[in-house]
């Protein structure tokens, strides 16, 4: 069974940085778009950044210039480098990917930014 496992969350002060990772494991034949979403308490889940299999990226306006998404296709892994973090970035961050032509979610990792 295919799984997405996130790591790298934690607590940081405003202005700090964190790097999230998400690795797909299992019997994998294809990984297409890979995305990062986040959900803050009392808010809807929102798309933060996405990357296609060819490396084309897109970002939410709220994170442009601060976050960077990348991937290692050989390792079926996607990364989210988060710089200049703000308290409003506090949320559970979820990895999402089309693996073997099925939409798959990770379990989420908490990011907390204190002022």
N, C-alpha and C positions, 0 to 999 in steps of 0.2 A: 504494500500500500504506500502511496506517495504521501510524504509529509513535508511541510515547510516549517523550519525551526528558526525562530528569531533569537538574537542575542545582542548584547551591547547596551541595553537600556540601563538607567540608573538615575541618580540625583546629581545635579550640577547647579552652580550659581549662574545667574544671568551673565551673559557674555561668554560663557564657557562653550565647550564643544563635546560632542559625543558622536560615535560612529556605530550605527546599527548594521547588523549582518543578518541575512536570511538565506539559509541553505535548503535546497530541495534534496530529499533522499528517497530511496526506494527504486523501483524499476522504472526508469525514465527513458522515454523515447523522444520527447519533444518538450521544450520550454519556450514559449513565445513571450508575450509582454509580461513584464514584472513590475509591480507597483508597490508603493508604500501609502497606506492610509493611516489616519489617526482619529481617535475619538476621545474627546474631553468629556468630563462628567456633565451630564445634562444636555449634551450636544449630539448632533448627528455625526456619523462617521463621514470623514471627508478625504478626498484624494489629495495627497501631498505631492507625490512625484511619480513619474512613470518612465519606463525605458523599454524600447522595443528590442527584439533580438538582434537588430542591426546597430543598436546603440543610439537611436534617436530618443531624445529626452524631452520631458515636459514637466512644468512645475506649477503649483498653486501660486497665485500672486503673493500670498502672505509669506512665502519662503524663498522666493526668487532672490538670488544673490547671496543667500545664506546657506542653503542646503544644496547638496550635490548627490545625484544618484549615479551609480555605476554598477557594472555586472561583470562577472567572470563566467563566461559560458562553459568553460571546461569544468568548472566546479559547481555549476548550476546554482550560483550564489549571486545575490544582489546586495548592494551596500547603500547606506544613506549616511553621508557625512553631514553632520549638522553643526554649523558654526554660529557664533553670535546669538546663542540661544536666549530666548525671552520667556518670561513666566507664562505667556499665552501659548507657548509651545508645549506646555504640560499636557500630556495625554497618554493613552495607550496606543502604541504604534503597531500596526498590523501589516504584515507582508501578504501580498496577493499575487498569484501568478497563474497563467494558463499552462498547466503541466499535463502532458499527454492529452491535450485538447479539452481539458476539464478545468474549470475555475476552482482554484484551491486557496485556502486561507491558512495562515499561521495562527498560533495561539495568542500572539500579542506580547509586547514587552513595554513596561512602564517607563516613561520619561518624565521626570519631575524637575522643573527649573524654578529655583527660588530667587527672590529679588534681594 
